[in-house]
Amino acid sequence: MQLIDKACKMLDVPPDMVLKQFGEFFFEFCKRSGYDHMLRTLGGNLYEFIENLDALHSYLSLSYQEMNAPSFRVEKNEDGSMHLHYYSDRRGLCHIVPGIIGAAALDFFNTEISMEIVNQTEEEERTGKKEHIVFLVTQKPVFSYKKRNKFSSSPQYIADSGRRIEKQLNKEDTEKNMNKIRDRTSLVSVCPAKKNHWETIRGIVTLGRGKLLRGFDPAYPTTLWIDTKTFCNGLPFHIVFDEELRVKQAGVSIQKIVPGLQTMGIHLDHYFSIVHPEVTFTISSVQKFINSQFVFRTRREMMPESWKQRPMLELRGQMIWMESLQCMLYLCSPLLRTLHELEERQMHIADIAPHDVTRDLILLNQQRLAEMELSNQLERKKEELRILSKHLEEEKKKTEALLYAMLPKHVANQLKEGKRVEAGEFKECTILFSDVVTFTNICAQCEPIQIVLMLNSMYLRFDRLTTVHDVYKVETIGDAYMVVGGVPVPVSTHAERVANFALGIIIAAKEVKNPVSGKPIQIRVGIHTGPVLAGVVGEKMPRYCLFGDTVNIASRMESHGVPSKIHLSPTAYYCLKDKSFEMTERGEIEVKGKGKMHTYFLIRNRTATENEIMGNPIKESDSDHESVQSFHESRIKMIQSSCQQAMQSNSDQDQPPTIAMKYIDGPTETQASYKGRSQERIMDLTGIFFVTEYSNSGVRKHLRLDPAN
């Protein structure tokens, strides 16, 4: 009502106009919602249509349990007008009724109506729907295409009206043709002849239509050809009662269900209460709503003691007033929907008359319920399968994540498919070994759990750095940690990746405490570059292993290294020599099994910040350190942008987000014929190209090419 009040103020129109307009469009809404056919078949004229609205609401209430529909009762007047009685629990909505009824009359019966309120009271006889509005309804047929009101301006209505008027004109043409036929027949029949009975019938039937031209007059027998016993057995659910509600007659099945009805003369309201319509149980109330469907419910207190736990039976049917006997006939059927409801009331299908469609409704509904239950079971199974599939997918992802942590992704996929993994040769890669200084002494002085916690803390930091620099973790043996760059996916920046990783683990190791001294632990790191053979070894607990002398030399670089230093072999040094790394010469040392070697120490990366190396979000203060070249400044901005996005997506996590360091890889083996020389182009972090040239004699040169110049 507040919505209507606001609309009236904005439109400057009275509420009854808004409500009437709403009623018209609500009727159209019902038609579009699939109720068009159902509404059209309610009655052949407006009186029958209104008379059966309550029955429609009763049917709809089976599907919509909370529906609180209004109630309608209609009375014919001698002058052809009608009194429409409208009952509702919701006050103030009565002006919707003229909109709905007017739209239905115009659409279904090609009739214009006018409705005015002649009485408005609070109904005392009803137990519910207290508001009682009486409308005077007058009808006027419409036979033209003229639009009568705003409602008829809709395209759907115009199309329907056109069809109705065309049908009406066809009917008028048919009647004209029939009159011509009758006139012609009367001219031909010059000689009077006595017509037999069937000729008379044929004369009053429309040709080709099968409809009588005059009204139907039923024929009644002079005496009722049915005895009392047959009537009570044939209509097992009926009750006859007088004006004082005394029972005069009852069907056999209803006597069986309500034993008190076997005693004639008892008061009907002692054994039943009226559920619908919501009126008091008096003969005047029943007569007033005689066109409505009546639903009776048995009173629990009047049932036998052993029956009081059963659900009460409901009867639904119509009232017929017998003027000559001054009695009311209630023709009804049990209001049952399922076999379960039938069993709860200790009834059987045999208690319902064979001609009663309630039998078919119960059986059909039981079949429908069985189909619904089967459908619900399928839906439940489908939902269970969906949940199981979701859980299976999650477990599959966990399993794959665990598998990919143990083996390279492409190797793991080949093993899952049952294929054999062939060993692969990599012409150049960089291998790193690291171990904890004085690890044996630490183990001798600590509990095993302390050693496990220390190594776990250290390896978690190292593992994170493998993601930052995209290097492959080969294995860990005790305190030894082995990674490789350029395997299993060849990249041209394998040496830079491993070098930055080495710088990162030196920093990360300082965060791990020695359980004996409480000071940060120290690690040795060794790096070597060279060719390797890689493949999967074994079937149980398969591992992706590296083979070749490169592995041995890398291990020797670690074992001959210095605490907290990164020891480089000559080949590793030459790979990093012209890159953005600062290195110092260690000199010539004796290497076990290899003789004398000239080795180097890796000090730092001159262009990358500690936050970049550690994969942490970049701070503003770090940008000054890298403001050497304009190209590199733009690269920092790009990384900062990606850092901010990563920080936003991980703002709720305790650990800082892992930011992968950017590497620009060129072809791993690119050969171009140029004056008998081959070239290998590698781009470093700053965007400077390094061209490694190999001459026919095997001499290697490194040329530094700056794109800016």
Salt bridges, closest charged atoms under 4 A:
ASP5 OD2 - LYS9 NZ 3.57
GLU28 OE2 - LYS31 NZ 3.57
ASP36 OD1 - ARG40 NE 3.10
GLU75 OE2 - ARG73 NH1 2.66
GLU75 OE1 - HIS85 NE2 3.39
ASP107 OD2 - LYS31 NZ 2.28
ASP107 OD1 - ARG40 NH2 3.37
ASP107 OD1 - ARG164 NH1 3.18
GLU112 OE2 - ARG148 NE 3.72
GLU122 OE1 - ARG91 NH2 2.84
GLU123 OE1 - HIS132 ND1 2.65
GLU125 OE1 - LYS288 NZ 2.89
ASP160 OD2 - LYS31 NZ 3.63
ASP160 OD2 - ARG40 NH2 3.91
ASP160 OD1 - ARG163 NH2 2.16
ASP242 OD2 - ARG246 NH2 3.38
ASP242 OD2 - LYS248 NZ 3.70
GLU244 OE1 - ARG246 NH1 1.99
GLU278 OE1 - LYS129 NZ 3.60
GLU301 OE2 - ARG299 NH1 3.96
GLU305 OE1 - LYS308 NZ 3.37
GLU314 OE2 - ARG297 NH2 2.64
GLU341 OE2 - ARG337 NH1 3.98
GLU344 OE2 - HIS340 NE2 2.99
GLU344 OE1 - ARG345 NH1 3.79
ASP351 OD1 - LYS256 NZ 3.10
ASP351 OD2 - HIS348 ND1 3.95
GLU373 OE2 - ARG380 NH2 3.09
GLU383 OE2 - ARG386 NH2 2.66
GLU384 OE1 - LYS381 NZ 3.94
GLU395 OE2 - LYS398 NZ 3.60
GLU400 OE2 - LYS416 NZ 3.05
GLU417 OE1 - LYS419 NZ 3.16
GLU428 OE1 - HIS494 NE2 3.23
ASP435 OD2 - ARG524 NH2 2.99
ASP463 OD1 - LYS473 NZ 3.10
ASP470 OD2 - ARG497 NH1 3.92
GLU496 OE2 - LYS579 NZ 3.04
GLU511 OE1 - ARG461 NE 2.83
ASP549 OD1 - LYS594 NZ 2.42
GLU558 OE2 - ARG524 NE 3.95
GLU582 OE1 - ARG604 NE 2.62
GLU585 OE2 - HIS598 NE2 2.08
GLU612 OE2 - ARG635 NH1 3.53
GLU626 OE1 - HIS632 NE2 3.30
ASP665 OD2 - ARG497 NH2 2.63
GLU669 OE1 - LYS427 NZ 3.82
GLU693 OE1 - ARG677 NH1 3.10
